[in-house]
Amino acid sequence: MELIIYGTFLVLSLVAYAARQVANKGDEKKVSISNINFKSFQKSFFLVYFLALLGDWLQGPYVYKLYAFYGFKESEIAVLYVAGFASSVVFGTCTGPLADLWGRRKMAIAFSVIYTFCCLTKMSPNFWWLFVGRVFGGVATSMLFSTFESWYVYEHSERHGFPSEWIGITFSITTFWNGMIAIFAGIISNVTAETLGFGPVAPFVVALLPLVVCGVLVVNTWEENYGDRKSNFSGSCWEGLKIIFSDEQVLLLGSVQSLLESCMYIFVFLWTPVLDTGTTPLGMVFSCFMVCIMVGSALFSIMANRGYTEANILKHCLIMISISMAICCYTARPGATNIDTVISFLAFLVLEVAIGMYFPAISYLRSQVIPESHRANVMNWFRVPMNVITCGALLCLHVETISNDKRIVFGACLVLSLLGTFLCNRFILAFRDENASKKGGIDIENDVKSGKKLQ
């Protein structure tokens, strides 16, 4: 298994490099390399965001292993995971309205402080300290996946006035480098966990540095921006919910995101027990997953350059995840053979490629359908059903039958991804009709203006 993993990493790295080269040729046609202001703005965002991602990814490979290292059973580990997801539901939902009202720069600073505290709790083997750390980690994760993107979209569109088409390019680049950072983080966590003598605690100590530097850079380099500040906190929360249910596009896109990311986060818990044979290099497995995200990011750019819409790319992601989950419904059986484990590993790689395509696609689509005034608020509401579904799936692992046969959970993920595919088709139709009506309105307006000029 070790040889297969290291060989896979090498092959995937070559594929990722080749795919990125092809993608870059298309992207250069969209954005002139001489646009110094845009490039400079991108770099100011990338530096901060990539440090935040590094601090997050350094913890990824060894969360499950750390809890097992402290002697907790799988059912107890599931409770700790649920604490993080439940925290995102209860407290994380508040971070969106707070970011819009209080300021996204301030929330990014709060992210750095909270996630730093979360890492410090990992140094204690006490269950309740770890539980508190998971609660804070859930809040920080909600901030990471809403506040930073909301800050960027506002600065891109409102303060600098760059074309909206360039947003997709930025998020394609962030997804690619997200994979690079995660690979680096996986290797660093693997090396530190095995060589420093602290075991799986070491990666969490290393993660402190990028999180602290991230906060310092936000303080010194970012300008503040806000969403809608006219409403109070509770009014802002409910306004975000009203936007979701009053706009079919927002509702459908949020439903697709919740279903797809439920599968993703359930997978985050399951991949370690499915693949860990006792000698499996988990850091390198994690790095393979991240190379696949890079491949997916490059595939997104290639497909976009060849005429595929972001909505259609999102549909392809869901189909790939459905295929991956269907395979695992067979291979993740009790008493799985080595070949079953290898096939599960390959199915997981397909899922990660889909995730790499998903992030830039969903980021662009959110920028098009979610009102700027409540962007962070609406995005955090999207995470509520995802966290509820994920919590439910992980709590089911307390049932002995499900704990012993994880194919049941993968079967549930298959149903979720198929439902997501159906709703994505609905979204494609709604998004296409909306764009067509907007284009028609613009054409009429231009005709009127032309008529006036002729008169």
C-alpha positions as CSV (number, residue, x, y, z in Angstrom):
1,M,0.0,0.0,0.0
2,E,2.8,2.4,0.8
3,L,4.5,1.9,-2.6
4,I,1.2,2.5,-4.3
5,I,0.6,5.7,-2.4
6,Y,4.0,7.1,-3.1
7,G,3.8,6.1,-6.8
8,T,0.4,7.7,-7.1
9,F,1.7,10.9,-5.6
10,L,4.4,11.1,-8.2
11,V,2.1,10.3,-11.2
12,L,-0.6,12.8,-9.9
13,S,2.1,15.5,-9.5
14,L,3.1,15.2,-13.2
15,V,-0.6,15.2,-14.3
16,A,-1.3,18.3,-12.2
17,Y,1.7,20.1,-13.6
18,A,0.7,19.3,-17.2
19,A,-2.9,20.3,-16.6
20,R,-1.9,23.6,-15.0
21,Q,0.3,24.5,-18.0
22,V,-2.6,23.9,-20.4
23,A,-5.0,25.9,-18.1
24,N,-2.5,28.8,-17.8
25,K,-2.5,29.3,-21.6
26,G,-6.2,29.8,-21.6
27,D,-6.2,32.1,-18.5
28,E,-3.6,34.4,-20.0
29,K,-6.0,35.1,-22.8
30,K,-8.6,36.4,-20.3
31,V,-6.4,38.7,-18.2
32,S,-3.6,40.7,-19.6
33,I,-0.4,40.1,-17.7
34,S,0.2,43.9,-17.8
35,N,-2.8,44.6,-15.5
36,I,-0.5,45.5,-12.6
37,N,-3.3,46.8,-10.4
38,F,-5.2,43.5,-10.6
39,K,-2.2,41.4,-10.0
40,S,-1.1,43.5,-7.1
41,F,-4.6,43.2,-5.5
42,Q,-4.6,39.5,-6.0
43,K,-1.3,39.1,-4.3
44,S,-2.5,41.1,-1.3
45,F,-5.4,38.7,-0.9
46,F,-3.4,35.5,-1.7
47,L,-0.7,36.1,0.9
48,V,-3.2,36.4,3.8
49,Y,-5.6,33.7,2.5
50,F,-2.9,31.2,1.8
51,L,-1.5,31.5,5.3
52,A,-5.0,30.9,6.7
53,L,-5.3,27.8,4.6
54,L,-1.9,26.6,5.6
55,G,-2.8,26.8,9.3
56,D,-6.0,24.9,8.5
57,W,-4.4,22.2,6.3
58,L,-1.6,21.5,8.7
59,Q,-4.2,20.1,11.1
60,G,-6.1,18.0,8.5
61,P,-4.2,14.7,8.3
62,Y,-3.9,14.0,12.0
63,V,-7.1,15.1,13.6
64,Y,-8.6,11.6,13.7
65,K,-5.1,10.1,14.5
66,L,-4.6,12.6,17.4
67,Y,-7.9,11.6,19.1
68,A,-7.0,7.9,18.6
69,F,-3.5,8.6,20.0
70,Y,-5.1,10.0,23.2
71,G,-7.0,6.7,23.5
72,F,-10.5,7.7,22.5
73,K,-12.8,5.2,20.7
74,E,-14.4,5.8,17.3
75,S,-17.8,6.7,18.9
76,E,-16.1,9.3,21.1
77,I,-14.1,10.7,18.2
78,A,-17.4,11.0,16.3
79,V,-18.8,13.1,19.1
80,L,-15.8,15.4,18.9
81,Y,-16.3,15.8,15.1
82,V,-20.0,16.4,15.7
83,A,-19.1,19.2,18.2
84,G,-17.3,21.0,15.4
85,F,-20.1,20.7,12.9
86,A,-22.8,21.5,15.5
87,S,-20.8,24.6,16.5
88,S,-20.9,25.8,12.9
89,V,-24.7,25.4,13.0
90,V,-25.2,27.2,16.3
91,F,-22.4,29.8,16.4
92,G,-21.0,29.8,12.9
93,T,-24.3,31.1,11.4
94,C,-23.8,34.2,13.4
95,T,-20.4,35.0,11.9
96,G,-21.9,35.9,8.5
97,P,-24.2,38.7,9.8
98,L,-21.4,39.8,12.2
99,A,-19.0,40.1,9.3
100,D,-21.4,42.2,7.3
101,L,-22.2,44.4,10.3
102,W,-19.0,44.5,12.3
103,G,-16.6,44.4,9.3
104,R,-14.9,41.5,7.4
105,R,-11.4,42.6,8.2
106,K,-12.2,42.4,12.0
107,M,-13.7,39.0,11.5
108,A,-10.6,37.8,9.7
109,I,-8.5,38.9,12.7
110,A,-11.0,37.1,15.0
111,F,-10.5,34.0,12.8
112,S,-6.7,34.1,13.5
113,V,-7.2,34.4,17.3
114,I,-9.9,31.7,17.6
115,Y,-8.1,29.2,15.4
116,T,-4.9,29.7,17.3
117,F,-6.7,28.9,20.5
118,C,-8.2,25.8,18.9
119,C,-4.7,24.5,18.0
120,L,-3.6,25.1,21.6
121,T,-6.4,22.9,23.0
122,K,-5.0,20.0,20.9
123,M,-2.1,19.7,23.3
124,S,-4.3,18.4,26.1
125,P,-5.5,14.8,26.2
126,N,-8.5,15.9,28.2
127,F,-11.8,15.1,26.3
128,W,-13.5,18.3,27.4
129,W,-10.6,20.6,26.4
130,L,-10.6,18.9,23.0
131,F,-14.4,19.3,22.9
132,V,-14.1,23.1,23.5
133,G,-11.4,23.2,20.8
134,R,-13.7,21.6,18.3
135,V,-16.4,24.1,19.2
136,F,-14.0,27.0,18.5
137,G,-12.7,25.2,15.4
138,G,-16.2,25.0,14.0
139,V,-16.6,28.8,14.4
140,A,-13.2,29.4,12.8
141,T,-14.0,27.2,9.9
142,S,-17.2,29.1,9.2
143,M,-15.2,32.3,9.1
144,L,-12.6,30.8,6.8
145,F,-15.1,29.8,4.2
146,S,-17.2,32.9,4.2
147,T,-15.4,36.0,5.6
148,F,-12.3,35.9,3.3
149,E,-14.3,35.3,0.1
150,S,-16.8,38.1,1.0
151,W,-14.0,40.5,1.7
152,Y,-12.4,39.7,-1.7
153,V,-15.6,39.9,-3.8
154,Y,-16.4,43.3,-2.3
155,E,-12.9,44.7,-2.8
156,H,-12.8,43.2,-6.4
157,S,-16.1,44.6,-7.5
158,E,-16.9,47.6,-5.3
159,R,-13.6,49.2,-4.4
160,H,-11.5,48.4,-7.4
161,G,-14.3,47.8,-10.0
162,F,-12.6,44.9,-11.8
163,P,-14.8,42.8,-14.2
164,S,-16.8,40.1,-12.5
165,E,-15.5,37.6,-15.0
166,W,-12.1,37.8,-13.3
167,I,-13.5,36.5,-10.0
168,G,-13.6,33.0,-11.4
169,I,-9.9,33.3,-12.4
170,T,-8.9,34.3,-8.9
171,F,-10.8,31.5,-7.3
172,S,-9.4,29.0,-9.8
173,I,-5.9,30.1,-8.8
174,T,-6.7,29.9,-5.1
175,T,-8.0,26.4,-5.6
176,F,-4.8,25.3,-7.4
177,W,-2.6,26.9,-4.7
178,N,-4.9,25.6,-2.0
179,G,-3.9,22.1,-3.3
180,M,-0.2,23.1,-3.3
181,I,-0.4,24.4,0.2
182,A,-2.2,21.3,1.4
183,I,0.4,19.0,-0.2
184,F,3.1,21.0,1.5
185,A,1.1,20.9,4.8
186,G,0.6,17.1,4.4
187,I,4.3,16.5,4.0
188,I,5.2,18.8,6.9
189,S,2.6,17.2,9.2
190,N,3.9,13.7,8.2
191,V,7.5,14.6,8.9
192,T,6.8,16.5,12.2
193,A,4.5,13.8,13.5
194,E,7.0,11.0,12.9
195,T,10.3,12.7,13.7
196,L,9.9,15.3,16.4
197,G,8.9,12.8,19.1
198,F,5.6,14.5,19.9
199,G,3.5,12.2,17.7
200,P,0.3,13.6,16.1
201,V,0.4,16.7,18.4
202,A,3.3,18.2,16.4
203,P,1.4,19.4,13.3
204,F,-1.0,21.5,15.5
205,V,2.0,23.2,17.1
206,V,3.5,24.0,13.7
207,A,0.1,25.4,12.6
208,L,0.3,28.2,15.2
209,L,2.9,30.1,13.2
210,P,0.9,30.7,9.9
211,L,-2.3,31.5,11.9
212,V,-0.5,34.2,13.9
213,V,1.2,35.7,10.9
214,C,-2.1,35.7,9.0
215,G,-3.7,37.8,11.7
216,V,-0.8,40.3,11.8
217,L,-0.9,40.7,8.0
218,V,-4.7,41.4,8.0
219,V,-4.1,44.1,10.7
220,N,-1.4,45.8,8.6
221,T,-2.5,45.3,5.0
222,W,-6.3,44.9,4.6
223,E,-8.8,47.7,4.4
224,E,-12.2,47.3,6.2
225,N,-15.4,46.6,4.2
226,Y,-19.0,45.8,5.2
227,G,-22.2,44.4,4.0
228,D,-25.6,45.8,4.8
229,R,-25.3,47.8,8.0
230,K,-28.8,49.2,8.1
231,S,-30.3,46.2,9.9
232,N,-29.6,45.1,13.4
233,F,-28.0,41.7,14.1
234,S,-31.2,39.7,14.4
235,G,-32.8,41.5,11.5
236,S,-29.7,40.9,9.4
237,C,-29.9,37.1,10.2
238,W,-33.5,36.9,9.1
239,E,-32.9,39.0,6.1
240,G,-30.3,36.5,4.8
241,L,-32.8,33.7,5.3
242,K,-35.5,35.7,3.5
243,I,-33.2,36.2,0.5
244,I,-32.6,32.5,0.2
245,F,-36.3,31.5,0.2
246,S,-37.4,34.4,-2.0
247,D,-34.9,33.8,-4.8
248,E,-35.1,30.4,-6.6
249,Q,-31.5,30.6,-7.8
250,V,-30.1,31.3,-4.4
251,L,-32.2,28.5,-2.8
252,L,-31.2,26.0,-5.5
253,L,-27.5,26.9,-5.4
254,G,-27.5,26.8,-1.6
255,S,-29.2,23.3,-1.6
256,V,-26.6,22.0,-4.1
257,Q,-23.8,23.4,-2.0
258,S,-25.2,21.9,1.2
259,L,-25.6,18.4,-0.3
260,L,-22.2,18.3,-2.0
261,E,-20.3,19.6,1.0
262,S,-22.2,17.1,3.3
263,C,-20.6,14.3,1.3
264,M,-17.2,16.1,1.5
265,Y,-17.2,16.5,5.3
266,I,-18.5,13.0,5.9
267,F,-15.7,11.8,3.7
268,V,-13.2,13.8,5.8
269,F,-14.1,11.7,8.8
270,L,-14.3,8.3,7.0
271,W,-11.2,8.3,4.8
272,T,-8.8,7.6,7.7
273,P,-10.5,4.5,9.2
274,V,-11.2,3.1,5.6
275,L,-7.6,3.5,4.4
276,D,-5.5,3.2,7.6
277,T,-4.0,-0.3,7.8
278,G,-1.6,0.6,10.7
279,T,1.3,1.4,8.4
280,T,-0.4,3.7,5.9
281,P,1.4,7.1,5.6
282,L,-1.6,9.3,6.2
283,G,0.3,12.5,5.5
284,M,1.2,11.2,2.0
285,V,-2.4,10.0,1.4
286,F,-3.5,13.5,2.3
287,S,-1.0,15.0,-0.1
288,C,-2.3,12.7,-2.9
289,F,-5.8,14.1,-2.2
290,M,-4.5,17.6,-2.4
291,V,-2.7,17.0,-5.7
292,C,-6.1,15.8,-7.0
293,I,-7.6,19.1,-5.9
294,M,-4.9,20.9,-8.0
295,V,-5.8,18.6,-11.0
296,G,-9.5,19.5,-10.5
297,S,-8.7,23.2,-10.4
298,A,-6.7,23.0,-13.6
299,L,-9.6,21.0,-15.2
300,F,-12.0,23.8,-14.2
301,S,-9.9,26.3,-16.1
302,I,-9.5,24.1,-19.1
303,M,-13.3,23.4,-19.2
304,A,-14.2,27.1,-18.7
305,N,-11.8,28.1,-21.5
306,R,-13.5,25.6,-23.8
307,G,-17.0,27.0,-23.3
308,Y,-18.3,25.0,-20.3
309,T,-20.3,27.2,-18.0
310,E,-19.6,27.2,-14.3
311,A,-23.0,25.7,-13.6
312,N,-22.3,22.8,-16.0
313,I,-18.9,22.2,-14.4
314,L,-20.7,22.0,-11.0
315,K,-23.0,19.3,-12.4
316,H,-20.0,17.3,-13.6
317,C,-18.6,17.5,-10.1
318,L,-21.7,16.0,-8.6
319,I,-21.7,13.2,-11.2
320,M,-18.0,12.3,-10.3
321,I,-18.8,12.3,-6.6
322,S,-21.8,10.0,-7.2
323,I,-19.5,7.6,-9.1
324,S,-17.0,7.7,-6.2
325,M,-19.6,7.0,-3.6
326,A,-21.1,4.2,-5.6
327,I,-17.7,2.4,-5.8
328,C,-17.2,2.8,-2.0
329,C,-20.7,1.3,-1.4
330,Y,-19.0,-2.0,-2.4
331,T,-15.3,-1.7,-1.5
332,A,-15.7,-0.3,2.0
333,R,-17.2,-3.5,3.3
334,P,-16.2,-5.2,6.6
335,G,-13.1,-7.3,6.2
336,A,-12.1,-5.4,3.0
337,T,-9.1,-6.9,1.2
338,N,-6.0,-5.0,0.2
339,I,-7.4,-4.6,-3.4
340,D,-10.7,-3.2,-1.9
341,T,-8.6,-0.7,0.0
342,V,-6.7,0.3,-3.1
343,I,-9.9,0.7,-5.1
344,S,-11.4,2.8,-2.3
345,F,-8.3,5.0,-2.4
346,L,-8.7,5.5,-6.2
347,A,-12.4,6.3,-5.7
348,F,-11.4,8.9,-3.1
349,L,-9.0,10.5,-5.6
350,V,-11.9,10.9,-8.1
351,L,-13.9,12.6,-5.4
352,E,-11.0,15.0,-4.7
353,V,-10.6,15.9,-8.4
354,A,-14.3,16.8,-8.3
355,I,-13.8,18.9,-5.2
356,G,-11.0,20.8,-7.0
357,M,-13.4,21.6,-9.8
358,Y,-16.1,22.5,-7.4
359,F,-14.5,25.3,-5.4
360,P,-13.9,27.8,-8.2
361,A,-17.2,26.9,-9.8
362,I,-19.3,27.5,-6.6
363,S,-17.3,30.6,-5.7
364,Y,-18.1,32.2,-9.1
365,L,-21.8,31.2,-9.0
366,R,-22.2,32.6,-5.5
367,S,-20.6,35.9,-6.6
368,Q,-23.3,36.1,-9.4
369,V,-26.5,35.2,-7.4
370,I,-25.9,36.3,-3.8
371,P,-26.6,40.0,-3.1
372,E,-23.4,41.8,-1.9
373,S,-25.2,43.4,1.0
374,H,-25.8,40.0,2.8
375,R,-23.1,37.8,1.1
376,A,-21.4,36.5,4.3
377,N,-24.7,36.1,6.0
378,V,-26.3,34.0,3.2
379,M,-23.2,31.9,2.7
380,N,-23.2,30.9,6.4
381,W,-26.9,29.9,6.2
382,F,-25.9,27.6,3.3
383,R,-23.7,25.8,5.8
384,V,-26.5,25.1,8.3
385,P,-28.1,22.1,6.5
386,M,-24.7,20.8,5.6
387,N,-23.6,20.7,9.2
388,V,-26.9,19.2,10.3
389,I,-26.6,16.4,7.7
390,T,-23.0,15.8,8.6
391,C,-23.8,15.6,12.3
392,G,-26.6,13.2,11.7
393,A,-24.3,10.9,9.6
394,L,-21.5,10.9,12.2
395,L,-23.9,10.3,15.1
396,C,-25.2,7.2,13.3
397,L,-21.7,5.7,13.8
398,H,-22.9,5.1,17.4
399,V,-25.1,2.4,15.9
400,E,-22.9,-0.7,15.9
401,T,-24.2,-2.0,12.6
402,I,-23.3,1.3,10.8
403,S,-20.0,1.6,12.6
404,N,-19.0,-1.9,11.5
405,D,-20.2,-1.4,7.9
406,K,-19.4,2.0,6.6
407,R,-21.0,1.2,3.2
408,I,-24.3,2.4,4.7
409,V,-22.8,5.9,5.2
410,F,-21.4,5.9,1.7
411,G,-24.8,4.8,0.4
412,A,-26.3,7.8,2.1
413,C,-23.7,10.0,0.5
414,L,-24.6,8.5,-2.9
415,V,-28.2,9.5,-2.4
416,L,-27.2,13.0,-1.4
417,S,-25.0,13.5,-4.4
418,L,-27.7,12.2,-6.8
419,L,-30.2,14.6,-5.3
420,G,-27.6,17.3,-5.7
421,T,-27.3,16.5,-9.4
422,F,-31.0,16.7,-9.8
423,L,-31.2,20.1,-8.1
424,C,-28.2,21.3,-10.1
425,N,-30.1,20.7,-13.3
426,R,-32.9,22.8,-11.9
427,F,-30.4,25.6,-11.0
428,I,-28.8,25.5,-14.5
429,L,-32.3,26.2,-16.1
430,A,-33.1,28.9,-13.6
431,F,-29.6,30.6,-14.0
432,R,-29.8,30.4,-17.8
433,D,-33.3,31.9,-17.9
434,E,-32.3,34.7,-15.5
435,N,-29.2,35.5,-17.6
436,A,-31.2,35.5,-20.8
437,S,-33.8,37.9,-19.3
438,K,-31.0,40.2,-18.1
439,K,-29.4,40.1,-21.6
440,G,-32.7,40.8,-23.2
441,G,-33.2,43.9,-20.9
442,I,-29.7,45.2,-21.7
443,D,-30.3,44.7,-25.5
444,I,-33.6,46.6,-25.3
445,E,-31.9,49.4,-23.3
446,N,-29.1,49.6,-25.9
447,D,-31.7,49.7,-28.7
448,V,-33.4,52.6,-27.0
449,K,-30.2,54.5,-26.5
450,S,-29.2,53.9,-30.1
451,G,-32.7,55.1,-31.2
452,K,-32.2,58.3,-29.2
453,K,-28.8,58.9,-30.8
454,L,-30.2,58.4,-34.2
455,Q,-33.0,60.9,-33.5
